[in-house]
Amino acid sequence: MNQHPDGPILSAYLDEELDASETTRVRQHEALCSRCREELTSLRGVKDLLAAAQRRTMPEGLAARLESMIHRRSVWEIVLARLSMPRVWVPVGTLAAAAAALLFWLGPSFGPDPDAIPLETLLAAHARYEAESLVPSGDLLHVPFSAHVAKTDEED
């Protein structure tokens, strides 16, 4: 064995989990390499400490609670799973297309009307006509009034 065996192989060697040929290779390498012997001694010490450690019993129900926590999905995982389904995106896409078409259709009517008379101008004209007593008291479509307005517009 030209290379040093890594940690998992040394651990498997100590646990006698390697096949015969790998065990022979590690044993031969251990005889020649002081660094790997030190590593094996250190691993044996850790394994011995763990084997001598006090064992405690698991509280009742802990295994079941841990298993349910592992298998329980969070709210976000459920939402993302539902959103990734194609049957969700078809209606969402349809609604988005309908909203885009509606905005495109109604879009130009949202701005100011270019033919509209500004309110200040309209109020000023009304005040002028009222001051000159040109506004009839009853019907604003009065024929003489409309003629007078037309004649005034031609003079301006």
Backbone bond lengths (Angstrom), bond angles and torsions (degrees), N, CA, C in turn:
res aa  C-N    CA-C-N  psi(-1)  N-CA   C-N-CA  omega(-1)  CA-C   N-CA-C  phi
1 M - - - 1.452 - - 1.523 107.26 -
2 N 1.322 116.66 113.71 1.459 121.56 -176.92 1.522 111.72 -84.42
3 Q 1.309 117.77 -28.05 1.462 121.51 -178.34 1.523 109.63 -101.38
4 H 1.347 113.25 153.70 1.459 118.49 175.10 1.525 108.80 -72.29
5 P 1.325 117.61 134.39 1.466 118.84 175.79 1.530 109.20 -68.32
6 D 1.325 116.33 143.78 1.468 119.58 -179.08 1.521 110.77 -80.84
7 G 1.339 115.79 175.82 1.466 121.95 -175.46 1.514 115.07 -55.48
8 P 1.345 119.23 -48.27 1.463 119.02 -179.58 1.540 113.28 -61.87
9 I 1.328 117.17 -34.51 1.472 119.08 179.38 1.523 109.54 -70.37
10 L 1.345 116.53 -41.23 1.469 118.97 177.89 1.525 111.01 -63.96
11 S 1.323 117.09 -40.34 1.466 120.55 178.03 1.526 110.74 -64.43
12 A 1.336 116.58 -43.63 1.470 119.89 177.22 1.524 110.62 -63.62
13 Y 1.323 117.50 -34.49 1.481 121.18 177.36 1.527 110.28 -63.00
14 L 1.353 116.01 -44.95 1.465 119.67 178.95 1.528 111.93 -65.30
15 D 1.329 116.74 -33.37 1.462 121.12 -179.93 1.525 112.03 -84.83
16 E 1.338 116.55 1.71 1.470 123.48 179.96 1.527 111.37 57.31
17 E 1.345 114.84 44.87 1.456 120.60 -179.55 1.530 112.44 -105.95
18 L 1.334 118.77 -2.16 1.458 121.89 179.55 1.522 110.53 -85.19
19 D 1.336 115.63 155.63 1.460 118.06 175.34 1.533 109.03 -74.82
20 A 1.292 117.23 174.43 1.468 122.37 -172.11 1.525 112.25 -62.20
21 S 1.321 117.83 -42.63 1.473 119.48 -177.29 1.533 111.08 -68.28
22 E 1.327 118.27 -40.26 1.472 120.58 178.52 1.526 110.76 -68.54
23 T 1.326 116.65 -38.70 1.460 120.92 177.73 1.522 109.82 -60.34
24 T 1.339 117.45 -43.08 1.465 121.96 179.66 1.522 110.02 -63.57
25 R 1.343 117.69 -42.96 1.465 120.94 179.94 1.525 111.19 -62.83
26 V 1.337 117.37 -45.60 1.470 120.15 -179.62 1.525 109.96 -65.44
27 R 1.318 118.45 -41.17 1.471 122.66 179.91 1.534 110.14 -61.76
28 Q 1.351 117.23 -43.93 1.465 120.76 179.39 1.531 110.27 -65.80
29 H 1.339 117.13 -40.26 1.456 120.64 179.05 1.529 110.59 -66.74
30 E 1.316 117.25 -38.80 1.471 121.99 179.76 1.527 110.10 -62.17
31 A 1.330 116.86 -36.87 1.467 120.41 -178.96 1.529 111.33 -66.86
32 L 1.352 116.87 -28.74 1.466 120.62 -176.18 1.532 113.28 -98.16
33 C 1.342 118.64 -19.32 1.470 121.10 -169.67 1.523 111.00 -117.54
34 S 1.333 115.95 113.88 1.468 120.29 -179.06 1.534 110.84 -70.24
35 R 1.306 116.99 -33.06 1.476 120.34 -179.97 1.531 110.65 -62.35
36 C 1.327 117.91 -45.73 1.464 121.60 179.46 1.530 110.86 -69.14
37 R 1.363 117.59 -32.95 1.471 119.43 175.73 1.522 110.20 -62.91
38 E 1.348 116.89 -42.85 1.467 120.89 177.95 1.536 110.38 -62.95
39 E 1.323 116.61 -41.32 1.470 120.55 178.82 1.523 110.32 -62.74
40 L 1.323 117.53 -43.30 1.467 121.26 178.97 1.531 110.70 -65.06
41 T 1.348 117.10 -38.61 1.467 120.32 178.26 1.537 109.78 -64.15
42 S 1.319 116.30 -42.71 1.465 120.66 178.42 1.534 110.74 -62.91
43 L 1.338 116.43 -45.06 1.466 119.78 178.70 1.526 111.70 -62.59
44 R 1.343 117.74 -39.98 1.471 121.13 177.20 1.527 110.59 -60.20
45 G 1.349 116.05 -41.56 1.462 120.66 179.12 1.531 111.44 -61.88
46 V 1.325 116.72 -43.48 1.474 120.44 179.34 1.521 109.75 -64.91
47 K 1.336 116.66 -44.79 1.473 120.19 -179.63 1.528 110.76 -63.39
48 D 1.336 117.39 -38.88 1.463 120.38 178.30 1.530 111.32 -66.12
49 L 1.346 117.03 -40.84 1.467 120.27 177.70 1.528 110.78 -62.47
50 L 1.333 115.90 -43.61 1.455 119.07 179.61 1.521 111.71 -66.44
51 A 1.293 117.23 -36.59 1.467 120.20 179.24 1.525 111.06 -68.00
52 A 1.342 116.75 -32.28 1.468 120.43 -178.68 1.529 112.23 -85.34
53 A 1.307 118.58 -8.14 1.473 120.91 -177.16 1.525 110.39 -65.52
54 Q 1.333 114.08 148.91 1.459 120.51 179.70 1.528 109.97 -66.32
55 R 1.289 115.66 135.40 1.462 121.09 179.58 1.521 108.58 -97.35
56 R 1.309 115.15 137.28 1.458 120.44 177.03 1.517 107.99 -120.85
57 T 1.306 114.14 151.61 1.461 118.11 178.01 1.522 109.23 -86.26
58 M 1.293 115.24 148.34 1.454 121.40 179.63 1.522 108.96 -75.29
59 P 1.345 117.25 136.30 1.467 119.19 177.00 1.533 110.34 -60.53
60 E 1.330 113.86 148.21 1.465 118.24 -179.44 1.520 110.25 -62.30
61 G 1.288 116.09 138.82 1.451 122.23 176.70 1.516 114.25 83.72
62 L 1.335 118.60 -10.55 1.462 120.30 -178.50 1.524 110.93 -65.40
63 A 1.308 117.16 -42.15 1.465 120.12 -179.82 1.525 110.34 -62.16
64 A 1.321 116.89 -42.54 1.468 120.05 179.73 1.526 110.78 -66.16
65 R 1.354 117.37 -40.58 1.463 120.08 178.37 1.524 111.63 -65.34
66 L 1.327 116.44 -41.99 1.458 119.61 178.40 1.525 111.26 -63.62
67 E 1.309 116.03 -41.99 1.462 119.96 179.56 1.531 110.91 -64.36
68 S 1.328 117.51 -41.12 1.464 119.41 178.96 1.525 110.98 -67.80
69 M 1.346 117.38 -34.26 1.463 120.25 177.27 1.518 111.18 -67.26
70 I 1.315 116.33 -36.23 1.467 120.10 179.42 1.516 110.10 -68.45
71 H 1.318 117.50 -40.70 1.459 121.26 -175.15 1.525 112.97 -87.28
72 R 1.329 117.86 -14.26 1.457 121.00 -179.56 1.525 108.82 -76.97
73 R 1.298 115.52 134.32 1.456 120.05 179.06 1.516 108.70 -98.90
74 S 1.329 115.66 146.98 1.461 120.06 178.43 1.526 109.34 -74.71
75 V 1.312 115.47 166.50 1.461 121.57 -179.82 1.524 109.78 -60.69
76 W 1.329 116.57 -41.32 1.463 120.10 -178.26 1.521 111.11 -65.73
77 E 1.327 117.15 -37.41 1.465 119.48 177.50 1.526 110.77 -63.93
78 I 1.332 116.75 -39.13 1.469 120.62 178.85 1.521 110.11 -67.19
79 V 1.350 117.45 -44.26 1.461 121.11 -179.71 1.523 110.24 -62.74
80 L 1.333 116.97 -45.01 1.463 119.98 179.44 1.520 111.57 -65.06
81 A 1.320 116.88 -36.87 1.464 119.38 177.79 1.523 110.79 -65.48
82 R 1.329 116.62 -41.37 1.467 119.88 179.11 1.521 111.67 -67.49
83 L 1.344 116.26 -39.21 1.462 119.48 -179.57 1.522 112.56 -69.97
84 S 1.312 116.98 -23.69 1.460 119.27 -179.29 1.527 112.15 -80.12
85 M 1.318 117.72 -5.03 1.461 120.74 179.31 1.526 109.89 -78.92
86 P 1.335 118.11 135.29 1.466 120.79 -179.01 1.529 113.26 -61.94
87 R 1.305 117.91 -29.93 1.463 119.02 -177.65 1.524 111.82 -67.71
88 V 1.328 118.08 -15.32 1.461 121.34 175.39 1.524 109.90 -83.48
89 W 1.322 116.59 -37.72 1.460 119.99 -173.29 1.520 113.25 -76.21
90 V 1.321 118.41 -24.40 1.465 119.80 179.92 1.530 110.74 -64.03
91 P 1.342 120.14 -52.36 1.467 118.55 177.65 1.525 112.80 -66.46
92 V 1.325 117.52 -34.97 1.463 119.92 179.40 1.526 109.70 -64.66
93 G 1.321 116.98 -43.32 1.462 120.56 177.66 1.519 111.99 -64.49
94 T 1.323 116.22 -39.11 1.464 120.35 178.64 1.529 110.45 -63.81
95 L 1.313 116.76 -44.98 1.466 120.19 178.45 1.528 111.57 -64.32
96 A 1.317 117.11 -39.08 1.458 120.17 178.90 1.528 110.62 -65.52
97 A 1.332 117.08 -41.45 1.467 120.37 178.37 1.524 110.79 -65.25
98 A 1.338 117.23 -40.69 1.463 120.50 178.75 1.528 110.55 -65.40
99 A 1.315 117.66 -40.96 1.466 120.89 178.80 1.522 110.50 -65.16
100 A 1.342 117.04 -41.12 1.465 119.82 178.82 1.524 110.46 -64.27
101 A 1.336 117.65 -42.10 1.464 120.66 179.10 1.524 110.80 -64.43
102 L 1.333 117.44 -40.97 1.462 121.32 178.89 1.527 111.05 -64.35
103 L 1.320 117.16 -42.96 1.461 120.02 178.25 1.523 111.23 -66.21
104 F 1.327 117.07 -36.84 1.462 120.13 177.73 1.518 110.75 -65.62
105 W 1.334 115.53 -39.38 1.458 120.48 -178.26 1.521 111.52 -71.97
106 L 1.354 115.56 -41.59 1.460 120.04 -178.40 1.521 113.02 -89.15
107 G 1.288 117.81 -11.29 1.456 122.44 -174.06 1.509 115.69 -50.23
108 P 1.336 119.64 -52.90 1.461 119.16 -177.37 1.529 113.53 -63.50
109 S 1.324 118.96 -25.03 1.466 120.17 -177.45 1.522 112.67 -80.49
110 F 1.330 118.25 -6.39 1.453 119.65 -179.71 1.522 112.12 -77.48
111 G 1.312 119.01 -27.71 1.460 121.99 -178.09 1.521 111.30 -80.36
112 P 1.329 116.63 175.62 1.465 119.99 178.74 1.529 110.57 -68.74
113 D 1.314 115.66 146.84 1.464 121.91 179.41 1.524 107.69 -74.78
114 P 1.342 118.41 124.00 1.470 119.20 -177.41 1.528 112.66 -67.16
115 D 1.346 118.52 -22.21 1.465 121.51 179.89 1.529 112.96 -89.76
116 A 1.320 117.46 -3.16 1.467 120.43 -176.79 1.521 110.31 -74.04
117 I 1.333 116.25 144.57 1.459 122.24 176.50 1.522 107.26 -87.02
118 P 1.330 117.87 130.81 1.464 119.19 178.42 1.527 110.94 -60.41
119 L 1.314 115.79 145.57 1.458 122.02 -175.58 1.522 112.02 -60.20
120 E 1.339 117.73 -41.41 1.458 120.38 -178.81 1.532 110.76 -60.90
121 T 1.333 117.11 -42.46 1.460 121.09 179.12 1.516 111.06 -63.79
122 L 1.319 116.01 -43.16 1.466 120.58 -179.67 1.530 111.31 -63.52
123 L 1.328 116.69 -42.87 1.468 120.45 179.69 1.523 111.03 -67.69
124 A 1.317 116.83 -38.72 1.463 119.69 178.61 1.526 110.57 -64.55
125 A 1.334 117.39 -42.61 1.468 120.49 178.98 1.525 110.39 -64.34
126 H 1.321 117.67 -40.93 1.457 121.06 179.50 1.527 110.36 -63.72
127 A 1.339 116.25 -43.12 1.467 119.75 179.81 1.525 110.49 -63.34
128 R 1.327 117.22 -38.72 1.468 120.34 179.18 1.521 111.02 -66.04
129 Y 1.328 116.08 -46.54 1.464 119.54 179.70 1.522 111.14 -63.99
130 E 1.340 115.99 -37.37 1.456 119.61 179.75 1.532 110.51 -68.00
131 A 1.333 116.34 -39.20 1.470 120.54 179.33 1.516 111.14 -66.77
132 E 1.300 117.41 -33.50 1.464 120.98 179.46 1.520 111.83 -87.72
133 S 1.328 116.04 6.64 1.464 123.27 179.90 1.525 111.97 56.99
134 L 1.317 115.34 37.30 1.451 119.25 178.66 1.523 112.00 -94.96
135 V 1.344 117.11 -11.40 1.455 120.72 -178.52 1.512 107.81 -87.19
136 P 1.336 117.09 118.75 1.464 118.66 179.21 1.522 109.60 -69.23
137 S 1.288 115.99 152.43 1.451 120.58 -176.36 1.517 112.89 -74.38
138 G 1.305 118.76 -27.89 1.456 119.85 -175.44 1.509 113.01 -102.61
139 D 1.299 117.42 -87.64 1.453 124.06 -171.55 1.520 110.33 -92.61
140 L 1.307 117.60 121.68 1.461 120.72 178.68 1.528 111.87 -74.24
141 L 1.309 117.91 -13.18 1.452 121.11 178.67 1.525 110.92 -94.70
142 H 1.294 114.73 19.66 1.455 121.15 179.84 1.531 109.04 -58.67
143 V 1.331 117.30 132.04 1.462 122.42 -173.08 1.533 112.28 -59.31
144 P 1.348 120.10 -47.35 1.464 118.01 -179.80 1.525 112.25 -63.67
145 F 1.338 117.35 -36.07 1.460 120.28 178.74 1.518 110.64 -63.91
146 S 1.331 117.55 -47.15 1.461 121.42 179.15 1.507 110.87 -60.86
147 A 1.321 118.25 -39.15 1.461 121.87 178.09 1.523 110.10 -65.40
148 H 1.340 116.64 -41.58 1.453 120.59 179.60 1.529 110.81 -63.60
149 V 1.357 116.86 -42.74 1.460 121.18 178.75 1.515 109.96 -62.74
150 A 1.312 117.64 -43.43 1.458 121.46 179.15 1.516 110.21 -62.18
151 K 1.363 117.75 -42.16 1.451 121.68 -179.58 1.522 110.71 -66.66
152 T 1.355 117.41 -37.42 1.460 121.87 179.18 1.516 110.41 -67.58
153 D 1.325 116.58 -38.11 1.465 120.66 179.04 1.512 111.18 -65.31
154 E 1.344 116.89 -35.70 1.461 120.71 179.95 1.522 110.37 -69.35
155 E 1.338 118.06 -32.54 1.453 121.28 -179.83 1.502 111.66 -72.72
156 D 1.325 116.82 -31.45 1.475 120.79 -178.38 1.471 108.77 -74.91
